[in-house]
Amino acid sequence: MGVPAFSADDFRQALLRLLPQGAIWSRSPDALPSKLASIWGQTFKRNSQRGSDLLLETFPLTTAELLDEWEKTTGLPDPCAGSSPTVAQRRSQVIARLTDNGGSSIAYYVAFAEALGFDISITEYAPARAGLLRAGEPVAAADWAFVWVVNAPGFTVRYFVADAGSAGEPLTSWGDAVLNCEIKSRCPAHTVVLFAQNGMNLISDFGPDIR
């Protein structure tokens, strides 16, 4: 059930019904009580609408006016989002941090990236071993045991959405800077995280030894 929405006339009529009966309490539209009720009705309508707006502002997915407060709660803004992130990007980063329970598994990083608005996969490597290596597979040195790769599109396109963006924002934006920054800040200290476009062969591009 949605939040009830009352018009100024609803409040005007409610106020008139609260008045006592009598000759001086005329309900005629031209009478003073009715004119005053019309003025007060506008005020009550604005207050009611602001109360309804507060319900939307309570949740980071729909907040606009309280987005700054949500960002302060989650340690944002930070350099990850660049100098002029869109409202949608800011919301996504807030949600990702609020729902981040920590972890170091593939499932954790995929879910965290999804909260940021990115569709990724992760590749892990292991040093080449005689008897296990198959023909055509890359020959990785020992250091590749500590390497994992985030596979993402070359760039993620975001389109302006009515009722979600704000005036002055571009109709289209793209870039993976937030993804790179947030993932790197959560990378286990003993590992190296690399970022690649989907399908890129990192060992071929970086060489078998990353030291």
C-alpha positions as CSV (number, residue, x, y, z in Angstrom):
1,M,0.0,0.0,0.0
2,G,1.4,3.4,-1.0
3,V,1.8,6.5,1.1
4,P,-1.5,8.4,1.2
5,A,-1.4,11.7,-0.7
6,F,-3.7,14.5,0.4
7,S,-4.5,17.5,-1.7
8,A,-4.8,21.1,-0.4
9,D,-8.5,20.8,-0.9
10,D,-8.6,17.7,1.3
11,F,-7.0,19.6,4.1
12,R,-9.3,22.6,3.5
13,Q,-12.4,20.5,3.8
14,A,-11.1,18.8,6.9
15,L,-10.4,22.1,8.6
16,L,-13.8,23.4,7.8
17,R,-15.4,20.3,9.3
18,L,-13.5,21.0,12.5
19,L,-15.1,24.5,12.9
20,P,-18.0,25.0,15.2
21,Q,-21.5,25.6,13.8
22,G,-23.0,29.1,13.7
23,A,-23.8,32.1,11.5
24,I,-20.2,33.5,11.8
25,W,-18.7,30.1,10.7
26,S,-20.0,30.1,7.2
27,R,-18.6,27.4,4.9
28,S,-19.3,29.6,1.8
29,P,-16.2,29.8,-0.5
30,D,-16.3,33.6,-0.2
31,A,-16.4,33.6,3.6
32,L,-13.3,34.3,5.7
33,P,-13.2,30.8,7.4
34,S,-13.2,29.1,3.9
35,K,-10.5,31.5,2.6
36,L,-8.3,30.9,5.7
37,A,-8.8,27.1,5.4
38,S,-7.7,27.3,1.8
39,I,-4.5,29.0,2.9
40,W,-3.8,26.6,5.7
41,G,-4.6,23.7,3.4
42,Q,-1.7,24.6,1.2
43,T,0.6,24.6,4.2
44,F,-0.6,21.2,5.4
45,K,-0.2,19.8,1.9
46,R,3.4,20.8,1.8
47,N,4.1,19.4,5.3
48,S,2.4,16.1,4.3
49,Q,4.4,15.9,1.1
50,R,7.6,16.5,3.0
51,G,6.7,13.7,5.4
52,S,6.1,11.4,2.5
53,D,9.4,12.4,1.0
54,L,11.2,11.5,4.2
55,L,10.1,7.9,3.7
56,L,12.0,7.8,0.4
57,E,15.0,9.6,1.8
58,T,15.2,6.9,4.5
59,F,16.5,4.4,1.9
60,P,19.8,4.9,0.0
61,L,18.3,3.5,-3.2
62,T,15.8,6.3,-3.4
63,T,17.5,9.1,-1.5
64,A,18.3,12.5,-3.0
65,E,18.3,15.2,-0.4
66,L,19.9,13.0,2.3
67,L,22.5,11.4,-0.1
68,D,25.2,13.5,1.5
69,E,24.3,12.1,4.9
70,W,24.4,8.6,3.6
71,E,27.9,9.2,2.1
72,K,29.2,10.6,5.4
73,T,27.9,7.4,7.1
74,T,29.9,5.2,4.6
75,G,33.1,7.3,4.4
76,L,32.2,8.9,1.1
77,P,32.8,10.6,-1.2
78,D,36.3,9.4,-2.0
79,P,38.6,9.6,-5.1
80,C,37.2,6.3,-6.5
81,A,34.2,8.0,-8.1
82,G,36.1,10.8,-9.7
83,S,35.4,14.5,-9.5
84,S,31.8,14.6,-10.8
85,P,29.9,11.2,-10.2
86,T,26.3,11.0,-11.1
87,V,23.6,10.6,-8.4
88,A,23.0,7.0,-9.5
89,Q,26.8,6.2,-9.2
90,R,26.9,7.8,-5.8
91,R,23.8,5.8,-4.6
92,S,25.4,2.6,-6.0
93,Q,28.6,3.2,-4.1
94,V,26.7,3.9,-0.9
95,I,24.6,0.7,-1.2
96,A,27.7,-1.4,-2.0
97,R,29.4,-0.2,1.2
98,L,26.3,-0.6,3.3
99,T,25.8,-4.2,2.2
100,D,29.5,-5.1,2.2
101,N,30.0,-7.8,4.8
102,G,33.6,-8.5,3.9
103,G,35.1,-11.6,2.3
104,S,37.7,-12.8,-0.1
105,S,35.9,-15.4,-2.2
106,I,35.0,-15.1,-5.9
107,A,31.3,-14.9,-5.0
108,Y,32.0,-12.0,-2.6
109,Y,33.8,-9.9,-5.2
110,V,31.2,-10.7,-7.9
111,A,28.3,-9.7,-5.6
112,F,30.1,-6.5,-4.4
113,A,30.8,-5.5,-8.0
114,E,27.1,-6.1,-8.9
115,A,26.1,-3.8,-6.1
116,L,28.3,-1.1,-7.7
117,G,26.6,-1.7,-11.0
118,F,29.2,-3.9,-12.7
119,D,29.0,-7.4,-14.2
120,I,32.3,-9.2,-13.7
121,S,33.9,-12.6,-13.5
122,I,37.2,-13.6,-11.8
123,T,40.0,-15.7,-13.0
124,E,42.6,-17.3,-10.7
125,Y,45.9,-18.8,-11.8
126,A,48.3,-21.5,-10.6
127,P,52.0,-22.1,-11.5
128,A,52.6,-24.6,-14.3
129,R,53.0,-28.2,-13.0
130,A,54.4,-31.1,-15.0
131,G,51.7,-33.7,-15.4
132,L,48.9,-31.2,-14.9
133,L,49.6,-28.6,-17.6
134,R,47.8,-29.3,-20.9
135,A,48.7,-28.4,-24.4
136,G,47.8,-24.8,-25.3
137,E,47.5,-23.7,-21.7
138,P,49.7,-20.7,-20.6
139,V,52.9,-21.5,-18.7
140,A,52.7,-19.4,-15.5
141,A,55.6,-18.8,-13.1
142,A,55.3,-19.4,-9.3
143,D,54.2,-15.8,-8.6
144,W,51.0,-16.3,-10.5
145,A,49.7,-18.3,-7.6
146,F,49.0,-14.9,-5.9
147,V,47.4,-13.2,-8.9
148,W,43.7,-12.9,-9.6
149,V,42.1,-11.1,-12.5
150,V,38.8,-9.2,-12.6
151,N,37.3,-9.6,-16.0
152,A,34.9,-6.8,-16.9
153,P,33.7,-5.0,-20.1
154,G,36.1,-2.5,-21.6
155,F,33.8,0.1,-20.2
156,T,30.4,0.1,-18.5
157,V,27.8,2.4,-20.0
158,R,25.3,4.1,-17.7
159,Y,22.3,6.0,-19.1
160,F,20.5,8.8,-17.5
161,V,17.2,7.6,-15.9
162,A,14.3,9.9,-15.3
163,D,13.4,10.3,-11.6
164,A,16.9,8.8,-10.7
165,G,19.3,11.4,-12.0
166,S,19.4,15.2,-11.4
167,A,19.5,18.3,-13.6
168,G,22.9,18.9,-15.3
169,E,24.0,15.2,-15.4
170,P,25.1,13.8,-18.8
171,L,22.6,11.5,-20.6
172,T,25.4,8.9,-20.9
173,S,28.5,8.2,-18.8
174,W,31.0,5.3,-18.8
175,G,34.1,4.1,-17.0
176,D,35.2,1.5,-14.5
177,A,37.3,3.7,-12.2
178,V,35.0,3.0,-9.2
179,L,35.2,-0.7,-9.7
180,N,39.0,-0.7,-9.9
181,C,39.4,1.5,-6.8
182,E,36.9,-0.3,-4.6
183,I,38.2,-3.8,-5.5
184,K,41.8,-2.8,-5.0
185,S,41.0,-1.4,-1.5
186,R,39.6,-4.9,-0.7
187,C,42.4,-6.9,-2.3
188,P,44.1,-9.3,0.2
189,A,47.5,-8.0,1.0
190,H,49.4,-11.0,-0.2
191,T,47.8,-11.0,-3.6
192,V,47.9,-8.9,-6.8
193,V,44.7,-8.0,-8.6
194,L,44.7,-7.2,-12.3
195,F,41.9,-5.8,-14.4
196,A,41.2,-7.0,-17.9
197,Q,38.6,-6.8,-20.6
198,N,36.6,-10.0,-20.9
199,G,38.5,-12.6,-22.8
200,M,42.0,-11.0,-22.4
201,N,44.9,-13.4,-21.8
202,L,46.8,-11.8,-19.0
203,I,49.8,-14.1,-19.1
204,S,50.2,-13.5,-22.8
205,D,50.1,-9.7,-22.2
206,F,52.1,-9.5,-19.1
207,G,54.4,-12.4,-19.6
208,P,54.7,-15.6,-17.5
209,D,56.6,-13.9,-14.7
210,I,55.1,-10.9,-13.0
211,R,57.9,-10.1,-10.6
